[in-house]
């Protein structure tokens, strides 16, 4: 999930909408009724269990848990044809 925009090679700026999306996701994860229902989104968020974290040696690098965003079927077909 591409949030924000690159200001330069090393600095990403988040919009107010991006920040609200992150905050809403956090509040939903906490179970706050007014925030809606939480769900894992590949490439954006995942509620990892303690067992999963233990399996990764307690390393909390996000990529180990959230993976990449779901790929559009059309994009996957295009990439396989190019290869």
Buried (B, 14 or more C-beta within 10 A) or exposed (E): EEBEEEEEEEEEEEEEEBEEBBEBBEBBBEEEEEBEEBEEEEBBBBEBEEEEBEEEEEEEEEEBBBEEEEEEEEEEEEEEEEE
